[in-house]
Amino acid sequence: MIAESDKEIAKKVLEKMLRQEYIGGRHMAFVEISKGFPKHIAGDVRAVAKNLIRLGLIMQKRTSYGLRISLNPHRMNEIEKIIRDPVD
């Protein structure tokens, strides 16, 4: 479950990955997940991304050059629902 305080960040992370089409076999570096966010919340963005990995919305792939992540194509309905839902 995504905490209320983290829903806006989670929504923006998923939105960013969907917009750039990091789905299934196309991966991005985990260290780049906080790019485009203000520097003072970079740690929060990484923590939310780790939570999304635990929830199975983001898949991880370990490589010799670092952790790569992509959206789980089997959970796209849930991901799109999170993106569409307004944040209270």
C-alpha positions as CSV (number, residue, x, y, z in Angstrom):
1,M,0.0,0.0,0.0
2,I,1.2,3.5,-0.8
3,A,1.2,5.9,2.1
4,E,-1.0,9.0,1.7
5,S,2.1,11.3,1.9
6,D,3.8,9.4,-0.9
7,K,0.9,9.1,-3.4
8,E,1.8,12.3,-5.4
9,I,5.5,11.1,-5.7
10,A,4.4,7.6,-6.7
11,K,2.0,9.0,-9.3
12,K,4.7,11.2,-10.8
13,V,7.3,8.3,-10.9
14,L,4.9,6.0,-12.6
15,E,3.7,8.7,-15.0
16,K,7.4,9.5,-15.9
17,M,8.2,5.8,-16.6
18,L,5.0,5.3,-18.6
19,R,5.6,8.5,-20.7
20,Q,9.1,7.4,-21.5
21,E,7.8,3.8,-22.2
22,Y,9.9,2.0,-19.7
23,I,7.6,-1.1,-19.7
24,G,8.7,-4.7,-19.6
25,G,11.9,-5.3,-21.5
26,R,12.9,-1.6,-21.7
27,H,14.7,-0.6,-18.5
28,M,16.0,2.6,-17.0
29,A,18.8,2.9,-14.3
30,F,17.4,3.1,-10.8
31,V,19.8,5.9,-9.9
32,E,18.1,8.1,-12.6
33,I,14.6,7.8,-11.1
34,S,15.0,11.0,-9.1
35,K,16.1,13.1,-12.2
36,G,13.6,15.8,-12.9
37,F,12.5,16.1,-9.2
38,P,13.6,18.8,-6.8
39,K,16.9,17.8,-5.1
40,H,15.5,18.1,-1.6
41,I,13.0,15.2,-2.3
42,A,15.4,12.9,-4.2
43,G,15.7,10.6,-1.2
44,D,11.9,10.4,-0.9
45,V,11.6,9.6,-4.6
46,R,14.1,6.7,-4.3
47,A,12.2,5.4,-1.2
48,V,8.9,5.5,-3.0
49,A,10.4,3.7,-6.0
50,K,11.7,0.9,-3.7
51,N,8.2,0.6,-2.3
52,L,6.7,0.4,-5.8
53,I,9.2,-2.5,-6.4
54,R,8.0,-4.2,-3.3
55,L,4.4,-3.8,-4.4
56,G,5.2,-5.4,-7.8
57,L,4.3,-2.3,-9.9
58,I,7.9,-1.8,-10.9
59,M,10.1,-4.7,-11.9
60,Q,13.8,-4.8,-11.2
61,K,16.7,-6.3,-13.1
62,R,20.1,-6.6,-11.6
63,T,23.0,-6.1,-14.0
64,S,26.8,-5.9,-13.7
65,Y,26.5,-2.1,-14.1
66,G,23.7,-1.5,-11.6
67,L,20.0,-1.9,-10.9
68,R,17.6,-1.4,-13.8
69,I,13.9,-0.9,-13.4
70,S,10.8,-1.0,-15.6
71,L,7.0,-1.0,-15.2
72,N,5.4,-4.4,-14.8
73,P,3.4,-5.0,-18.0
74,H,1.1,-7.4,-16.1
75,R,0.0,-4.7,-13.7
76,M,-0.6,-1.9,-16.2
77,N,-4.3,-1.6,-15.2
78,E,-3.3,-0.8,-11.6
79,I,-0.6,1.6,-12.7
80,E,-2.9,3.5,-15.0
81,K,-5.5,3.7,-12.2
82,I,-3.0,5.2,-9.8
83,I,-2.0,7.7,-12.5
84,R,-5.6,8.7,-13.3
85,D,-6.8,9.0,-9.7
86,P,-6.7,12.5,-8.3
87,V,-4.5,13.0,-5.2
88,D,-6.5,14.2,-2.2
